Structure formats: structure tokens, C-alpha cells
Amino acid sequence: MKNTLRPLLYSSIVLLGVLFSVLYTSCQPDKCKAIACAYGGVCNEGSCKCLPGYEGSNCETITRKKFIGLWAVKEKGSVTPLRQYPLSIEPDSAVTGVLIKNLYNYFNTQKVRAILQGDTLIIPNQQLMGKVIFGKGYIHSTGTGVNNSITMRYEVIDVATQLVDDFGYYADLDFSDPSEWTKQ
């Protein structure tokens, strides 16, 4: 009698274990069921993972919107004196790209291309109008508004003379200060 109950008992325990695991996993709520991620974002464990160029809890915001517009620049380079001038940032064809017009109070007929990564504006190394330019800046709040200031560190090199005008990019070497941009 003992020998016939033992396999039955083992089978019952295994069956209960299988049933419990099926019921347990089927009762787990889908954390992404009520989440709609915009612009191709994908929900994972109840949070949206946004594609580059988008942000927000549901990827509903185009990142570059906070950069687009008119900016007042105040800067003093390692070569140029203190000056103020306007520039504009416009959308580029890629959602992660922007075009900067009148950067350095010089690049007004050709626009400087930049790439956005969250709150960071990156100017990849490029040659325009006889100059090489590259840099990186961060958008931030100054207390009077949201995302209304950019601290930009960049460098301009004259191709003909090799003269370097630095705006905080290599501050440790030349003690230059970054360029400050204020949204208008």
C-alpha cells in the first residue's frame, strides 16, 4: 500500500507545483498594458524607452524643441574680446540635429551643424568658411525660466593662420571662459 501511494503523492505535488506556477505567472499584471509610448518609443516594465531625439515619460516631446529659437550670446574668447551678438538655432532634417546660424558672429551664410543628445548640444568637428569648429554645450535653467540658457564650450581654428580662439573648451590650458547663450 505504501508503494502505491508514494508515486501518487509525488505526482500530486508536481501537478500542484505546475498549476501554482501557471496561476502565478498568469496573475502578473502587464505593466505596459496602459502605457502608450509616442514616436516609436517602446514600453519596458511600465516605462517608455525613447528613440534618440525624443524624451518625456511617454516619449511625447521632441528634444530639440527646447533648443530651437533665437539666442543672445555673450562671450570672450582666448583671442577675441568680450562681445555680444544674436544667433538662431533651427531644426535640421534629422530629429536629433539642429543648424546654428551666426555662431561666432561669423557663420551666417553657412550654418554650423550640431547633434543633440538629451540636454547636450554637440558640434562635431567641421570646416566652414575657412575655419574649423567643434564643441559641446549644455542647456539649463537660470532661475527665470526652464531651459533658457546654454553654456557652450567650443573652439574655432583659422585654417590659414592656425590661430585658435577658444571658448572654454580647453579652459585648463588657456584659462578661457565658456560662451553663455540666453534664450530670447
Contacts in CASP RR format, 6 or more apart in sequence:
PFRMAT RR
TARGET T0000
AUTHOR 0000-0000-0000
METHOD contacts of the structure
MODEL  1
MKNTLRPLLYSSIVLLGVLFSVLYTSCQPDKCKAIACAYGGVCNEGSCKC
LPGYEGSNCETITRKKFIGLWAVKEKGSVTPLRQYPLSIEPDSAVTGVLI
KNLYNYFNTQKVRAILQGDTLIIPNQQLMGKVIFGKGYIHSTGTGVNNSI
TMRYEVIDVATQLVDDFGYYADLDFSDPSEWTKQ
31 43 0 8 1.000
31 45 0 8 1.000
31 46 0 8 1.000
32 43 0 8 1.000
32 44 0 8 1.000
32 45 0 8 1.000
32 46 0 8 1.000
35 43 0 8 1.000
35 46 0 8 1.000
35 47 0 8 1.000
35 48 0 8 1.000
35 58 0 8 1.000
36 58 0 8 1.000
37 43 0 8 1.000
37 48 0 8 1.000
37 49 0 8 1.000
37 50 0 8 1.000
37 58 0 8 1.000
37 59 0 8 1.000
38 54 0 8 1.000
38 58 0 8 1.000
38 59 0 8 1.000
38 60 0 8 1.000
39 50 0 8 1.000
39 51 0 8 1.000
39 54 0 8 1.000
39 59 0 8 1.000
39 60 0 8 1.000
39 62 0 8 1.000
40 51 0 8 1.000
40 54 0 8 1.000
40 59 0 8 1.000
41 48 0 8 1.000
41 49 0 8 1.000
41 50 0 8 1.000
41 51 0 8 1.000
41 54 0 8 1.000
41 59 0 8 1.000
42 48 0 8 1.000
42 49 0 8 1.000
43 49 0 8 1.000
47 57 0 8 1.000
48 56 0 8 1.000
48 57 0 8 1.000
48 58 0 8 1.000
48 59 0 8 1.000
50 56 0 8 1.000
50 59 0 8 1.000
51 59 0 8 1.000
52 95 0 8 1.000
52 96 0 8 1.000
52 117 0 8 1.000
53 62 0 8 1.000
53 63 0 8 1.000
53 64 0 8 1.000
53 95 0 8 1.000
53 96 0 8 1.000
53 116 0 8 1.000
53 118 0 8 1.000
54 60 0 8 1.000
54 61 0 8 1.000
54 62 0 8 1.000
54 63 0 8 1.000
54 95 0 8 1.000
55 61 0 8 1.000
55 63 0 8 1.000
55 118 0 8 1.000
62 95 0 8 1.000
63 95 0 8 1.000
63 96 0 8 1.000
63 116 0 8 1.000
63 118 0 8 1.000
64 91 0 8 1.000
64 95 0 8 1.000
64 96 0 8 1.000
64 97 0 8 1.000
64 98 0 8 1.000
64 116 0 8 1.000
66 139 0 8 1.000
66 146 0 8 1.000
66 147 0 8 1.000
67 89 0 8 1.000
67 98 0 8 1.000
67 116 0 8 1.000
67 121 0 8 1.000
67 139 0 8 1.000
67 150 0 8 1.000
68 89 0 8 1.000
68 90 0 8 1.000
68 91 0 8 1.000
68 98 0 8 1.000
69 88 0 8 1.000
69 89 0 8 1.000
69 90 0 8 1.000
69 183 0 8 1.000
69 184 0 8 1.000
70 86 0 8 1.000
70 87 0 8 1.000
70 88 0 8 1.000
70 183 0 8 1.000
70 184 0 8 1.000
71 86 0 8 1.000
71 87 0 8 1.000
71 88 0 8 1.000
71 89 0 8 1.000
71 150 0 8 1.000
71 181 0 8 1.000
71 182 0 8 1.000
71 183 0 8 1.000
71 184 0 8 1.000
72 84 0 8 1.000
72 85 0 8 1.000
72 86 0 8 1.000
72 181 0 8 1.000
72 182 0 8 1.000
72 184 0 8 1.000
73 84 0 8 1.000
73 85 0 8 1.000
73 86 0 8 1.000
73 87 0 8 1.000
73 105 0 8 1.000
73 179 0 8 1.000
73 180 0 8 1.000
73 181 0 8 1.000
74 82 0 8 1.000
74 83 0 8 1.000
74 84 0 8 1.000
74 179 0 8 1.000
74 180 0 8 1.000
74 182 0 8 1.000
75 82 0 8 1.000
75 83 0 8 1.000
75 167 0 8 1.000
75 177 0 8 1.000
75 178 0 8 1.000
75 179 0 8 1.000
75 180 0 8 1.000
76 82 0 8 1.000
76 83 0 8 1.000
76 176 0 8 1.000
76 177 0 8 1.000
77 165 0 8 1.000
77 166 0 8 1.000
77 167 0 8 1.000
77 168 0 8 1.000
77 176 0 8 1.000
77 177 0 8 1.000
78 164 0 8 1.000
78 165 0 8 1.000
78 166 0 8 1.000
78 167 0 8 1.000
78 174 0 8 1.000
78 175 0 8 1.000
78 176 0 8 1.000
79 163 0 8 1.000
79 164 0 8 1.000
79 165 0 8 1.000
79 166 0 8 1.000
80 165 0 8 1.000
83 105 0 8 1.000
85 102 0 8 1.000
85 105 0 8 1.000
86 102 0 8 1.000
86 184 0 8 1.000
87 100 0 8 1.000
87 101 0 8 1.000
87 102 0 8 1.000
87 103 0 8 1.000
87 105 0 8 1.000
87 181 0 8 1.000
88 100 0 8 1.000
88 101 0 8 1.000
88 102 0 8 1.000
89 98 0 8 1.000
89 99 0 8 1.000
89 100 0 8 1.000
89 101 0 8 1.000
89 114 0 8 1.000
90 98 0 8 1.000
90 99 0 8 1.000
90 101 0 8 1.000
90 111 0 8 1.000
91 97 0 8 1.000
91 98 0 8 1.000
91 99 0 8 1.000
92 98 0 8 1.000
92 99 0 8 1.000
92 113 0 8 1.000
96 115 0 8 1.000
96 116 0 8 1.000
96 117 0 8 1.000
97 113 0 8 1.000
97 114 0 8 1.000
97 115 0 8 1.000
97 116 0 8 1.000
98 113 0 8 1.000
98 114 0 8 1.000
98 116 0 8 1.000
98 121 0 8 1.000
99 111 0 8 1.000
99 112 0 8 1.000
99 113 0 8 1.000
99 114 0 8 1.000
100 107 0 8 1.000
100 111 0 8 1.000
100 112 0 8 1.000
100 113 0 8 1.000
100 114 0 8 1.000
100 123 0 8 1.000
101 107 0 8 1.000
101 108 0 8 1.000
101 111 0 8 1.000
101 112 0 8 1.000
102 108 0 8 1.000
103 112 0 8 1.000
103 133 0 8 1.000
103 154 0 8 1.000
104 131 0 8 1.000
104 133 0 8 1.000
104 156 0 8 1.000
104 165 0 8 1.000
106 129 0 8 1.000
106 131 0 8 1.000
106 156 0 8 1.000
107 128 0 8 1.000
107 129 0 8 1.000
107 131 0 8 1.000
107 133 0 8 1.000
109 129 0 8 1.000
110 128 0 8 1.000
110 129 0 8 1.000
112 123 0 8 1.000
112 126 0 8 1.000
112 128 0 8 1.000
112 133 0 8 1.000
113 123 0 8 1.000
113 124 0 8 1.000
113 126 0 8 1.000
114 121 0 8 1.000
114 122 0 8 1.000
114 123 0 8 1.000
114 124 0 8 1.000
115 121 0 8 1.000
115 122 0 8 1.000
115 124 0 8 1.000
116 122 0 8 1.000
119 138 0 8 1.000
119 139 0 8 1.000
119 140 0 8 1.000
119 147 0 8 1.000
120 136 0 8 1.000
120 137 0 8 1.000
120 138 0 8 1.000
120 139 0 8 1.000
121 136 0 8 1.000
121 137 0 8 1.000
121 138 0 8 1.000
121 139 0 8 1.000
121 150 0 8 1.000
121 152 0 8 1.000
122 135 0 8 1.000
122 136 0 8 1.000
122 137 0 8 1.000
123 133 0 8 1.000
123 134 0 8 1.000
123 135 0 8 1.000
123 136 0 8 1.000
123 154 0 8 1.000
124 134 0 8 1.000
125 132 0 8 1.000
125 133 0 8 1.000
125 134 0 8 1.000
126 132 0 8 1.000
126 133 0 8 1.000
126 134 0 8 1.000
127 133 0 8 1.000
127 159 0 8 1.000
130 158 0 8 1.000
130 159 0 8 1.000
130 160 0 8 1.000
131 156 0 8 1.000
131 157 0 8 1.000
131 158 0 8 1.000
131 159 0 8 1.000
132 156 0 8 1.000
132 157 0 8 1.000
132 159 0 8 1.000
133 154 0 8 1.000
133 155 0 8 1.000
133 156 0 8 1.000
133 157 0 8 1.000
134 154 0 8 1.000
134 155 0 8 1.000
134 169 0 8 1.000
135 152 0 8 1.000
135 153 0 8 1.000
135 154 0 8 1.000
135 155 0 8 1.000
135 169 0 8 1.000
136 152 0 8 1.000
136 153 0 8 1.000
136 154 0 8 1.000
136 169 0 8 1.000
137 150 0 8 1.000
137 151 0 8 1.000
137 152 0 8 1.000
137 153 0 8 1.000
137 154 0 8 1.000
137 178 0 8 1.000
138 150 0 8 1.000
138 151 0 8 1.000
139 147 0 8 1.000
139 149 0 8 1.000
139 150 0 8 1.000
140 147 0 8 1.000
140 149 0 8 1.000
140 150 0 8 1.000
140 151 0 8 1.000
141 147 0 8 1.000
141 148 0 8 1.000
141 149 0 8 1.000
142 148 0 8 1.000
142 149 0 8 1.000
142 182 0 8 1.000
147 183 0 8 1.000
148 182 0 8 1.000
148 183 0 8 1.000
149 180 0 8 1.000
149 181 0 8 1.000
149 182 0 8 1.000
149 183 0 8 1.000
150 180 0 8 1.000
150 181 0 8 1.000
151 178 0 8 1.000
151 179 0 8 1.000
151 180 0 8 1.000
151 181 0 8 1.000
152 167 0 8 1.000
152 178 0 8 1.000
152 179 0 8 1.000
152 180 0 8 1.000
152 181 0 8 1.000
153 167 0 8 1.000
153 168 0 8 1.000
153 169 0 8 1.000
153 171 0 8 1.000
153 178 0 8 1.000
153 179 0 8 1.000
154 167 0 8 1.000
154 168 0 8 1.000
154 169 0 8 1.000
154 179 0 8 1.000
155 164 0 8 1.000
155 165 0 8 1.000
155 166 0 8 1.000
155 167 0 8 1.000
155 169 0 8 1.000
155 170 0 8 1.000
156 164 0 8 1.000
156 165 0 8 1.000
156 167 0 8 1.000
157 163 0 8 1.000
157 164 0 8 1.000
157 165 0 8 1.000
158 164 0 8 1.000
158 165 0 8 1.000
166 173 0 8 1.000
166 174 0 8 1.000
166 176 0 8 1.000
167 176 0 8 1.000
167 177 0 8 1.000
167 178 0 8 1.000
167 179 0 8 1.000
168 174 0 8 1.000
168 176 0 8 1.000
168 177 0 8 1.000
168 178 0 8 1.000
168 179 0 8 1.000
169 176 0 8 1.000
170 176 0 8 1.000
171 177 0 8 1.000
171 178 0 8 1.000
END
